[in-house]
Amino acid sequence: MGKKITIQDIKQAKKDHKKIIMVTAYDYPFGLMADEAGVDIVLVGDSLGMVVMGLEGTVGVTMEQMIHHIKAVSRGCKNALIVGDMPFMSYNTSIREAISNAGRLMKEGGCDVVKLEGGVDFAPTVEAIIKAGIPVQGHIGLTPQTASALGGFKMQGKDATAAKSIIDDAKALEKAGAFSIIVEAVPAPLGELIAKAVTIPVIGIGAGSRVDGQVLVTHDMVGLFDKFVPKFVKQYAQIRPTIIDALKAFKEDVITESFPASEHSFTMPDKTLEELKKNIE
Ligand code: KIV
């Protein structure tokens, strides 16, 4: 087993100009595979609502569902730092509730840190959760939980004013004590400016290559979820057709009785079979 990645390792990576690798996982086998691939951070994202539960967005994901999936991932993933996503409305109504829910993700789920969406407006919440002893990762730019208010799943920071306010968000999160920030769907030059504006690692998803690390939704990058593929996703594999082919081959084998073959079947001594047949006649 490798070494457990810590927050300090993630912060040090930026100082050492070493890229941070982050992917999502929602269950035990993907947690195991992420560790085996040597990624630094595994995010149990609320994208689970879309790529695992078949919802239209992330808003419907509950605390119970997040805890259930974080538990499964943390059983498989022993090396990577595990981030638990705070679902919509688990941190938005009061700071007290935010601390309590962040604590549940950590205590009941088993994640190492929590992530929440929002910048300047949520800096006091981030600060309070950190004061309670729970490390926080920020998420700015396109924030899927409030995508409808942002005009849909669209690139953010188009004009200078909007871009400046995302930089302000990053600075506010750094001041509040966040150990790193996800920046989603912004122009590549803005991604670079954000990474330069703060000393904590900035991990991009659709924010260009000049940030401190990259995160992708695993189901997007391995071609397991292809309802829509965002522009910023590179597909490294096409798992879905492989699985469908396997299911079709199984169906065919069952119909033709080619499965199960003798190597998949248990045998019985001839004598026992004879005796059994006599007993049931
Ligand atoms: O929920 C998620 O998967 C995320 C990523 C898009 C960063 O927040």
Residues whose N, C-alpha, C, O or C-beta is under 5 A from the ligand:
A	BS01	KIV	T24 G45 D46 S47 I182 V217
